[in-house]
Each structure stands twice: as C-alpha cells, then as structure tokens.
C-alpha cells in the first residue's frame, strides 16, 4: 500500500513562514490538502507558483463553497466548477483529488452523484458527507463508494468507519472537539490498522486539527509506512 499523509493547508502557526516553501522544505510529508480554496479561489499566478514549488507533493484541492454550499450542485454550481477547474489547470497534473464537502443538512446524494458524473473526474471526485443520516444509510454509502471516492471522517460526530475501496481517503478533524485535538500514537496506530484491514492500494490521510496537525501527520506517515511494509 502506498501511504500519503498531509495537512489541510499550510498557513498555520507551526509553519514559521506561513508559506508553501517552508512546508515543502520542512514538513517531511508527501501530500497536502488545499483547504483555502473552499473560502477563496486563488489567483492564476498563485496557482502557477504552487505548481512549481509544490511539484514534489500530491495534492487534494477543495472545491469552493459556492459549488457545494451556496448553489449545492445545481446548474450554476456546475458553471462555477468549470471555471474553478480551468483555473487549477496548471496544478492539475499534481492533483489526485478534488474534494467536495456537503453541508450538514444536505441529503440529495443522487443530485451530487449526477454532478460528479458530469465533471468526468471519476475517482478523483472525493466526497465528504457531513449528514449523519446519510452516513448511516448503507444503500446510499454503497452508491457513493461505487461512483466516487468517499471521504472517511474522524470527528466528534462520526468516526471508526473506513470506507472500503482501492483508495482510502481519511480526514482527521479531532475527536473531543472539531479542529482542536491532539491524536495519541495509540489512536493513530489503531486508525492505521483499520485502513490496512480494508486492503487499499493507496491511502490518503489529512489532518485538519490545527495546532497538532503537523506533528500528528509526521507520526502517522511513519506508522503507515511501518505497517504497510
């Protein structure tokens, strides 16, 4: 199994320069999840610079909130998505996934899967469901697994479930509180073991727990490499 572990962005207090340059030089990680694109679409020059500076990383890019939250996968959302995808074209060869996170109340899985099909991304379409009812529906979850890459979640609301498949994509948000939790070595080793039990060819794990994300990600990458050899 190939293991890819990273953080949800790099503009945090642990990054002494708050820059991608520092992340590439010092993180010791092999992937990054771009979370900032959910809030603001970067300029063309910024993306071109990232494609050069971050050429040694595999990327996951989060779709803008206007696609997933404001227009919720309708026709206008698809227009915005096409512009978004075009903007990221210089970085696209490095992008393994485009991440789409649904609002907590969103339940129309048929709508989002139709949207996913129209994008032509296939398994590069990573879908994070935040609705607990949907996550508890085995039929809906099977449909998601078949069509796109489902995002497994470790969070205060939902954890201990790893979606099966050739690719596992897991976001670590924290357990006792969102975005403010330090995972123990034992917890990460248990999670890594559950990933390996599914037998994926590749596993991507992103830490989205702010202050502890870099430290946790480094340890997790070591654990996964150890267990998968």
C-alpha atoms as one frame of an Amber mdcrd trajectory, in Angstrom:
protein
   0.000   0.000   0.000   1.186   3.492  -0.833   0.675   5.895   2.055   0.178
   9.629   1.618  -0.179  11.787   4.717  -0.523  15.543   4.884  -2.211  18.517
   6.484  -5.261  20.514   5.442  -3.270  23.501   4.282  -0.062  25.109   5.478
  -0.963  28.599   6.747  -0.783  27.769  10.455   1.277  28.823  13.467   3.509
  25.749  13.169   4.625  26.956   9.736   7.275  29.535  10.633   6.973  31.309
   7.284   3.264  30.575   6.674   4.365  29.514   3.197   4.292  26.547   0.845
   8.071  26.893   0.534   8.508  26.189   4.243   6.051  23.279   4.073   7.947
  21.661   1.213  11.317  22.092   2.925  10.348  21.130   6.459   7.112  19.165
   6.756   8.569  15.755   5.747   5.134  14.949   4.286   4.240  13.805   0.781
   0.830  15.372   0.177  -1.207  18.438   1.051  -4.915  19.192   1.072  -5.696
  22.713  -0.105  -8.462  23.901   2.208  -8.200  27.641   1.491  -9.777  27.219
  -1.960 -13.083  26.474  -0.220 -13.169  30.081   1.002 -11.400  31.944  -1.783
 -10.346  30.931  -5.273  -6.622  31.663  -5.676  -5.279  33.863  -8.447  -3.879
  32.263 -11.622  -0.339  33.372 -10.743  -0.586  31.867  -7.269  -1.649  28.517
  -8.688   1.143  28.564 -11.264   3.651  29.235  -8.492   2.252  26.354  -6.449
   2.610  24.027  -9.439   6.349  24.725  -9.412   7.041  24.963  -5.685   4.780
  22.033  -4.787   5.795  19.737  -7.635   7.069  17.107  -5.207   3.699  16.776
  -3.467   0.456  15.057  -4.347  -2.470  17.441  -3.932  -6.124  17.402  -2.978
  -7.962  20.631  -3.771 -11.184  21.544  -2.014 -13.945  22.906  -4.242 -15.226
  26.397  -3.483 -18.176  26.759  -1.118 -20.287  28.337  -3.864 -20.347  24.939
  -5.583 -21.186  22.820  -2.554 -22.976  25.142  -0.137 -24.426  28.167  -1.914
 -25.632  26.511  -5.124 -25.478  22.919  -3.869 -24.546  21.118  -7.074 -27.109
  22.800  -9.369 -26.511  24.141 -12.893 -24.981  27.367 -11.625 -22.688  25.320
  -9.386 -21.514  23.379 -12.434 -20.659  26.607 -14.262 -18.630  27.768 -11.270
 -16.965  24.371 -11.045 -15.871  24.511 -14.696 -14.262  27.900 -14.094 -12.662
  26.577 -10.916 -11.262  23.535 -12.721  -9.914  25.702 -15.531  -8.220  27.979
 -13.001  -6.418  24.998 -11.467  -5.270  23.556 -14.795  -1.558  24.346 -14.174
  -1.690  22.319 -10.954  -3.930  19.542 -12.281  -1.146  17.010 -13.039  -0.305
  17.055  -9.323  -3.913  16.848  -8.126  -5.070  13.370  -7.143  -8.446  14.617
  -5.859 -10.872  17.480  -5.931 -12.621  17.470  -2.567 -16.337  18.262  -2.338
 -17.733  18.692   1.175 -21.516  18.772   1.513 -23.415  20.893   4.070 -24.602
  19.053   7.216 -28.261  19.142   6.112 -27.593  18.011   2.538 -29.150  14.609
   1.754 -29.670  14.541  -2.034 -26.996  12.004  -2.905 -28.494  11.355  -6.337
 -28.002  15.021  -7.199 -24.373  15.110  -6.131 -23.577  11.831  -7.910 -25.109
  13.198 -11.129 -22.931  16.272 -10.655 -19.896  14.060 -10.085 -20.570  12.130
 -13.285 -20.840  15.364 -15.262 -17.429  16.526 -14.021 -15.754  13.480 -15.556
 -13.446  13.197 -12.561 -14.299   9.597 -11.736 -12.493   8.531  -8.584 -10.718
  11.889  -8.436 -14.029  13.225  -7.120 -13.653  12.932  -3.328 -16.946  13.362
  -1.493 -17.159  14.214   2.198 -20.667  13.775   3.574 -21.449  15.652   6.785
 -25.026  14.359   7.209 -25.234  11.610   9.833 -28.456  10.167   8.370 -26.797
   9.643   5.000 -23.688   8.176   6.611 -25.913   5.681   8.411 -27.674   4.553
   5.220 -25.828   1.527   3.831 -27.513   1.746   0.429 -26.519   5.368  -0.093
 -22.995   4.700   1.117 -22.629   1.808  -1.329 -23.715   4.096  -4.175 -21.118
   6.659  -3.138 -18.354   4.050  -2.925 -19.218   2.785  -6.408 -19.238   6.156
  -8.165 -16.673   8.394  -6.427 -14.045   8.316  -3.692 -15.885   8.567  -0.371
 -14.146  10.530   2.356 -13.903   8.739   5.674 -14.072  11.066   8.655 -12.636
  11.016  12.151 -14.514  13.686  14.096 -16.575  14.299  17.253 -19.716  13.376
  15.294 -18.566  10.371  13.314 -15.571   8.069  13.367 -14.373   4.474  13.413
 -15.640   3.817   9.890 -13.294   3.481   6.959 -14.968   3.298   3.560 -13.630
   0.334   1.557 -12.053   0.518  -1.866  -8.774   0.612  -3.732  -8.338   4.131
  -2.365  -8.956   5.234   1.216  -9.286   8.972   1.851  -9.488   9.961   5.521
  -9.803  13.400   7.129  -8.799  13.678  10.794 -10.762  16.575  12.299 -10.345
  15.768  16.011 -12.327  13.651  18.457 -13.281  15.617  21.556 -13.584  18.872
  19.625 -13.531  19.944  15.993 -10.117  21.145  14.785  -8.521  21.259  18.250
  -7.387  17.799  19.244  -4.056  16.014  19.621  -4.228  12.401  18.465  -2.213
   9.960  20.542   0.170   7.475  18.997  -2.161   4.682  20.069  -5.162   6.292
  18.372  -3.256   6.817  15.143  -1.887   3.282  15.153  -5.415   1.907  15.637
  -6.688   4.050  12.769  -3.824   2.982  10.512  -4.622  -0.639  11.320  -8.252
  -0.161  10.285  -7.112   1.349   6.992  -4.844  -1.605   6.268  -7.663  -4.039
   7.078  -9.547  -2.673   4.059  -6.620  -3.606   1.804  -6.402  -0.416  -0.287
  -3.765   0.172  -2.927  -3.387   3.771  -1.773  -4.350   5.627   1.392  -4.528
   9.385   1.870  -4.805  10.808   5.385  -5.155  14.524   6.059  -5.009  16.134
   9.490  -7.326  19.089   9.998  -6.749  19.641  13.721  -4.877  22.963  13.618
  -2.076  23.212  16.205  -1.323  19.485  16.284  -1.707  18.685  12.605   1.946
  18.717  11.538   3.194  16.672  14.490   0.355  14.160  14.126   0.803  13.874
  10.360   4.519  13.125  10.651   3.886  10.359  13.173   1.012   8.927  11.137
   3.128   8.718   7.986   5.809   6.808   9.889   3.203   4.433  11.338   1.579
   3.736   7.985   4.893   3.143   6.262   5.903   0.790   9.066   2.669  -1.214
   8.963   2.480  -1.433   5.177   5.963  -2.870   4.656
